[in-house]
Amino acid sequence: MVLTGAVRMSVTGHSRRRVLGLGAAGLGAAGLTGCGLFDDDPEPPPVADPLQPLLDEATTLAAAYDRAIVSQPGLAARLTPLADDHRAHATELARLIGAAPPSAAPSGAASAPADDAARTIAALRAAEQAAQKSAVAACRSAPAGRAALVGSIAACRATHAEALR
């Protein structure tokens, strides 16, 4: 049997089409409220990548080497390759986490007396040792796809500390 005429709902007095239409509209409105269209809460801030501290350290170490080279020109041949390693680490970490690559502008410093070379080397070695420890910690907690890079950085920092003996 096919009903072609308007069917009235006995209790409400509304037609079936009207009831179904209102029901569909209600479901659509409920869907919109769930999508955040009417949500006034602010977006949560983006979560920083766990490798960001490692990137910051690499940039800081490269800058420390650059300052040491400017203040101790006699150490340039010894320190330049180490600074270059840290710049390469920073570039690769920035690429991996999707951050802007660090700037490579060395900051200048006044020339220091030659007897400060030993203190400069000792300070750089201490910085390398501290940074190596944080790289090892980051390697332990890094996902498999990142552990190889972070482990290489940790090993490189350990090698730098030994090269500065």
C-alpha positions in Angstrom: 0.0 0.0 0.0 1.3 3.4 -1.0 0.3 6.5 1.0 0.5 9.6 -1.1 -1.5 12.0 1.0 -0.3 13.8 4.1 -0.2 11.7 7.1 -0.8 13.4 10.4 0.8 12.3 13.6 -2.1 11.8 16.0 -0.4 13.1 19.1 1.4 16.2 17.8 -0.7 17.1 14.7 2.5 17.4 12.6 3.1 15.6 9.3 5.7 12.8 9.0 7.8 14.9 6.7 7.9 17.7 9.2 8.9 15.4 12.0 11.6 13.8 10.0 12.9 17.2 8.7 13.1 18.6 12.2 14.8 15.5 13.4 17.4 15.7 10.6 17.9 19.4 11.3 18.4 18.6 15.0 21.0 16.0 14.2 22.8 18.4 11.9 22.9 21.1 14.6 24.2 18.6 17.1 27.0 17.7 14.6 28.0 21.3 14.2 28.3 21.8 18.0 30.6 18.9 18.2 33.0 20.3 15.5 33.9 23.4 17.4 32.0 25.9 15.2 30.3 27.3 18.3 33.2 26.6 20.7 34.6 29.7 22.4 37.5 27.9 24.1 40.9 29.0 22.7 43.1 26.4 20.9 45.6 24.8 23.1 49.2 25.9 22.4 51.2 23.5 20.2 53.3 21.0 22.0 57.0 21.6 21.6 58.9 18.8 19.9 61.0 16.7 22.4 64.1 17.3 20.3 63.8 21.1 20.5 66.2 21.3 23.5 68.7 19.3 21.5 68.4 21.7 18.7 68.8 24.6 21.0 71.9 23.1 22.5 73.5 22.5 19.1 72.9 26.1 18.2 74.3 27.3 21.5 77.4 25.1 21.2 78.1 26.3 17.7 77.8 29.9 18.9 80.1 29.2 21.8 82.7 27.8 19.4 82.3 30.8 17.2 82.9 33.2 20.1 86.0 31.2 21.2 87.4 31.3 17.6 86.9 35.1 17.5 88.5 35.6 20.9 91.2 33.0 20.4 92.3 33.0 16.7 95.1 30.6 17.5 92.5 27.9 18.3 90.6 28.4 15.0 92.1 25.3 13.3 91.2 23.1 16.2 87.7 24.5 17.0 86.3 25.2 13.5 85.5 21.6 12.7 83.8 21.1 16.0 81.6 24.2 15.4 80.8 23.0 11.9 79.6 19.6 13.4 77.2 21.5 15.7 75.9 23.6 12.9 75.3 20.4 10.9 73.5 18.8 13.9 71.3 21.9 14.3 70.4 22.0 10.6 69.4 18.3 10.6 67.5 18.5 13.8 65.6 21.6 12.5 64.7 19.7 9.3 63.6 16.6 11.3 61.3 18.5 13.7 60.1 21.0 11.1 61.6 24.1 12.8 63.3 27.0 11.1 67.0 26.4 10.4 69.2 28.3 12.9 71.1 31.3 11.7 74.8 30.8 11.1 75.9 34.3 12.2 78.7 34.1 14.7 78.7 36.7 17.4 81.8 38.7 17.8 83.8 39.1 21.0 86.9 41.0 21.9 90.2 39.2 21.6 91.3 37.6 24.8 94.8 37.1 26.1 96.6 33.9 25.0 96.7 32.5 28.6 92.9 32.3 28.4 93.1 29.5 25.8 93.3 26.8 28.4 90.2 28.2 30.2 88.4 28.5 26.9 89.1 24.9 26.0 88.1 23.8 29.5 84.8 25.7 29.3 84.0 24.2 25.9 84.8 20.7 27.1 82.5 21.1 30.1 79.7 22.3 27.8 80.3 19.4 25.5 80.1 16.9 28.4 76.8 18.4 29.7 75.4 18.5 26.2 76.4 14.9 25.6 74.6 13.8 28.7 71.4 15.5 27.6 71.8 13.9 24.1 72.1 10.4 25.7 68.9 11.1 27.7 67.1 12.3 24.5 68.3 9.2 22.7 66.9 6.9 25.3 63.4 8.4 25.0 63.4 9.1 21.3 61.3 6.9 19.0 63.1 4.5 16.8 63.0 6.7 13.7 64.9 9.5 15.6 67.1 7.4 17.8 69.8 6.9 15.2 70.3 10.6 14.6 70.2 11.5 18.3 72.6 8.7 19.1 75.0 10.0 16.5 74.8 13.5 18.0 75.5 12.1 21.5 78.5 10.1 20.1 79.8 13.2 18.3 79.6 15.3 21.5 81.5 12.7 23.4 84.2 12.7 20.7 84.3 16.5 20.9 84.9 16.4 24.7 87.8 14.0 24.2 89.2 16.1 21.4 89.3 19.0 23.8 91.5 17.3 26.3 
